[in-house]
Amino acid sequence: MVEKIKKIFEAEASAILNIPVDDSYERATELIHRHVHLKKGKLVTSGMGKAGQIAHDIATTFSSTGTPAIFLHPSEAQHGDLGVIQENDILLAISNSGKTRELLELIELKNKLYSGIPVIVITGNKASPLTEKADCVIFTGSPAEVCILGLTPTTSTTVMTVIGDALVVLMMEKIGFTVEEYAKRHHGGYLGAISRSRLEEKGIH
């Protein structure tokens, strides 16, 4: 059992280390910065199933670190939630296959509302219908799933999460996000207490 677990961890770690790193990260960071911090829009993330859960996590992490973001469920968007989108926003769509019907439909609906909103895509499929509609594509490297059936999103969602973390950290650096600003956005819980204690150490109240 111990060896099996080690092999799973090794496979996931290897997938992370083999995520292709290119100028798509700089391009995505510049797009998000322009639309959220200069044009005062927001980051809208979306995805279906497990990828959707990762998209939701990315949105909350961005929001807590100074970049306003929300998660928009692509199916709910077709029933009125599309109205949350505004003209200066930017869309981040996540799909391992790059073929998710609901995301493709979301982009079409978005275009009818505000065609100028750019689309960033995180995917494991470079040649897909979704990438054709994207202004910026971040490739996961398409790692094999550690699932014994090779089907359940496991390794693919791991690398999506790491890519999201990278984008968040790059943005924090770009906007010069501080502990003081973090404390304003994260008052409760352990992290809130830690951020405030750091401010107190600096004599900031």
C-alpha positions in Angstrom: 0.0 0.0 0.0 2.8 2.4 0.9 4.5 1.9 -2.4 1.3 2.4 -4.3 0.7 5.7 -2.6 4.2 6.8 -3.3 3.8 6.0 -7.0 0.6 8.0 -7.1 2.3 11.0 -5.5 5.3 10.6 -7.9 3.0 10.5 -10.9 1.2 13.7 -9.8 4.4 15.5 -8.9 5.9 14.5 -12.3 2.8 15.9 -14.1 3.3 19.2 -12.3 7.0 19.4 -13.1 6.1 18.7 -16.8 3.5 21.5 -17.2 4.7 23.4 -20.3 5.9 26.9 -19.3 5.7 29.6 -22.1 4.7 33.1 -22.7 1.0 32.2 -22.2 1.3 32.9 -18.5 2.6 36.4 -19.1 -0.1 37.0 -21.7 -2.9 35.8 -19.4 -1.5 37.9 -16.5 -1.4 41.0 -18.7 -5.0 40.4 -19.9 -6.4 39.9 -16.4 -4.5 43.0 -15.1 -5.7 45.2 -18.0 -9.4 44.2 -17.6 -9.6 43.9 -13.9 -7.2 46.5 -12.5 -7.1 49.1 -15.3 -10.6 48.8 -16.8 -12.2 47.9 -13.4 -13.9 44.8 -14.7 -13.7 41.4 -13.0 -12.4 37.9 -13.8 -15.1 35.5 -14.5 -14.1 31.8 -14.3 -16.1 28.9 -15.6 -16.0 25.1 -16.1 -18.2 22.0 -15.8 -17.9 19.2 -13.4 -14.5 18.8 -11.6 -12.9 21.5 -13.8 -15.7 23.8 -12.7 -14.8 23.2 -9.1 -11.2 24.1 -9.9 -12.5 27.3 -11.6 -14.5 28.2 -8.5 -11.4 27.7 -6.3 -9.3 29.9 -8.7 -12.0 32.7 -8.5 -12.1 32.7 -4.7 -8.3 32.7 -4.5 -8.0 35.6 -6.9 -10.7 37.6 -5.0 -8.9 37.1 -1.6 -5.6 38.4 -3.1 -6.9 41.7 -4.6 -8.2 40.6 -8.0 -12.1 40.6 -8.0 -13.4 37.4 -9.5 -16.5 35.2 -9.6 -17.4 31.7 -10.7 -20.1 31.5 -13.4 -21.7 28.1 -13.9 -22.0 27.6 -17.7 -25.3 25.9 -17.5 -26.8 28.5 -15.0 -25.5 31.2 -17.4 -28.2 30.0 -19.9 -30.9 30.6 -17.3 -30.2 34.2 -16.4 -26.8 34.2 -14.6 -25.1 35.4 -17.8 -26.3 38.8 -16.6 -23.5 39.0 -14.1 -21.1 39.6 -17.0 -20.1 43.3 -17.7 -18.3 44.7 -20.7 -14.9 45.2 -19.1 -14.7 41.6 -17.7 -12.5 38.8 -18.8 -13.4 35.1 -19.0 -11.3 32.2 -17.8 -12.6 28.9 -19.1 -11.3 25.5 -17.9 -11.8 22.3 -19.8 -9.4 19.3 -20.0 -10.9 18.1 -23.3 -11.4 21.6 -24.8 -14.7 20.3 -26.1 -17.1 21.0 -23.2 -20.4 21.9 -24.9 -21.6 24.2 -22.1 -18.4 26.3 -22.2 -18.6 26.6 -26.0 -22.2 27.8 -25.7 -21.2 30.2 -22.9 -18.7 31.9 -25.1 -21.3 32.2 -27.9 -23.7 33.8 -25.4 -21.0 36.0 -24.1 -20.2 37.2 -27.6 -23.8 38.2 -28.2 -23.8 40.2 -25.0 -20.2 41.7 -25.1 -18.1 40.4 -27.9 -15.1 42.3 -26.8 -14.6 40.3 -23.6 -11.4 38.2 -24.1 -11.2 34.5 -23.3 -8.4 32.7 -21.5 -8.5 28.9 -21.7 -6.8 26.3 -19.6 -6.9 22.9 -21.3 -5.2 19.6 -22.0 -6.1 19.8 -25.7 -4.3 22.3 -27.8 -6.3 21.5 -31.0 -9.9 21.9 -29.8 -13.0 23.9 -30.5 -12.4 25.9 -27.2 -8.9 26.9 -28.1 -10.1 28.2 -31.4 -12.3 30.7 -29.5 -9.5 31.7 -27.1 -7.4 34.9 -27.0 -4.9 33.0 -24.8 -4.4 29.3 -24.2 -2.5 27.7 -21.3 -1.7 24.1 -21.9 -1.7 21.6 -19.0 0.6 19.1 -20.7 -2.3 16.6 -20.9 -1.0 14.3 -18.2 -2.4 10.7 -17.8 -4.9 10.4 -15.0 -3.7 8.4 -11.9 -7.2 7.0 -11.8 -7.0 3.2 -12.3 -9.5 3.5 -15.1 -7.8 6.5 -16.7 -11.0 8.4 -16.6 -11.7 10.2 -13.4 -10.3 13.7 -13.3 -7.4 13.4 -10.9 -4.0 14.4 -12.3 -5.6 16.8 -14.8 -7.3 18.7 -12.0 -4.1 18.8 -10.0 -2.2 20.5 -12.8 -5.2 22.9 -13.4 -5.0 23.9 -9.7 -1.3 24.5 -9.9 -1.7 26.6 -13.0 -4.3 28.7 -11.2 -2.0 29.2 -8.3 0.8 30.4 -10.6 -1.6 33.0 -12.2 -2.6 34.2 -8.7 0.9 34.6 -7.5 2.0 36.4 -10.7 -0.9 38.8 -10.3 -0.1 39.4 -6.6 3.4 40.4 -7.6 2.2 42.6 -10.5 -0.1 44.6 -8.3 2.2 44.7 -5.3 -0.4 43.0 -3.0 0.4 43.5 0.7 -0.4 41.8 4.0 -2.5 44.9 4.9 -4.6 44.5 1.8 -5.0 40.8 2.5 -6.2 41.5 6.0 -8.9 43.8 4.7 -10.3 41.0 2.5 -9.8 38.1 4.9 -10.9 39.2 8.4 -12.2 35.9 9.8 -10.5 32.6 10.7 -7.0 31.5 11.2 -5.6 33.3 8.2 -7.3 36.5 9.1 -5.8 36.4 12.6 -2.3 35.7 11.2 -2.5 38.6 8.7 -3.6 41.0 11.5 -0.9 39.8 13.8 1.7 40.6 11.1 0.3 44.1 10.8 0.5 44.5 14.6 4.1 43.5 14.5 4.7 46.3 12.0 2.7 48.8 14.2 -0.2 48.9 11.7 -3.7 48.8 13.1 
